[in-house]
Amino acid sequence: KAKVMIACVSDEYANSKNCRMEFRFAVSTLKIPTILAVVGTGYIWERSEIGLLIAGHSLSCPKVNLQSENEAGLLDLLKEVQRFLPVSSDTTDNDS
């Protein structure tokens, strides 16, 4: 079972019926944390169904801006994913 969803959100994503259904299912039905990786060039998606769905889920739907080349953004995305994943008590020691 998925522990977190990364949605690569753009104006085109928000205009896609299938993408909206996927997003709605993750946020409203599965209620899994969803990280918004903002791509593309516009912000019209914020005024779409996607934007409305995240309005009440701001803590479980953080945004990471990847609209321009942004190496720090990729690290921010990784940190957000790690924040929602359980810490494993299984550690392997490769020194043996």
N, C-alpha and C positions, 0 to 999 in steps of 0.2 A: 504494500500500500504506500502511496506517495505521502511523504511527510511535508513537502513544500512544493509549490509550483512557481516557476519563473515564467512570467508572461512578457514577451517582447512586444510592448505596446507602442502603437503608432496610430496615426489617423486611419491608415489602411486597415489595421487590425480592428479598430473600432467600427469600421464600415462593413466588416465581414460578418455575415450571419453566423457562420460556423465558429469563428473566434469568439464572438459574443456569447454563444451557447457554452463553449468550453469554459470561458471565464466565469460565467454565471454559475455553472455546475461546480467549479472548484470553490468559489467564494460562498455561495449560498447553500448548496446541497452538501458538499463534502466538508465545508467549513475548514479547509486547510489554509495555512498561511500562504499568501501569494505575493511574490516580490515582483514589482513592476520594473522591468528593464526598459526604460523609455528610449526608443529608437526612432528613426525617421527625422523629419524636420519640423513637424507641426505640433500644435497643442490642442487641436480641435477635439481630440479624443477625450480631453478632460471634461468637456461638456456633453459627452455621450453617455450611453448606458454604462460603459466601463467606469467613467468618472463618478456616476451616481452610485454604483455598487461599492466603490472603495470609500465613499464618503463616511460610511458608518464603520469602516474597518481599517482606519488609518494605522492602528498599531500592528495589525496583521498584514497590511499591504504597504510596506515601505517602497519608496521609489528610488531608483538609481538611474541617473541620467547618463545615457550612452549615445547621445545624439551627435557628439563630435568625438574625434579620436581622443580617448580618455583612459589611459592605463590605470589611473587611480580608480576610475569607475569600475573596472573589472575587479579590482581588489575589494572595493565596497560591496560589489555583488557577492563575492565569495564570503565576506564577513556576514552579510545578511543571511545567506544560505546556512552558514555554520550556526548562526544564532537560533535557527529554528530546528536544527538537527540535534537529537539527543547525544550527549557525550558518551562514548562507548567506554566501558570499563575494561574491555579486552585490549590489551596492548601486547604487541609482539616484539620480542627482543631479537633483532637480527644479528646481534654480536656473537651468538653462540655457534 
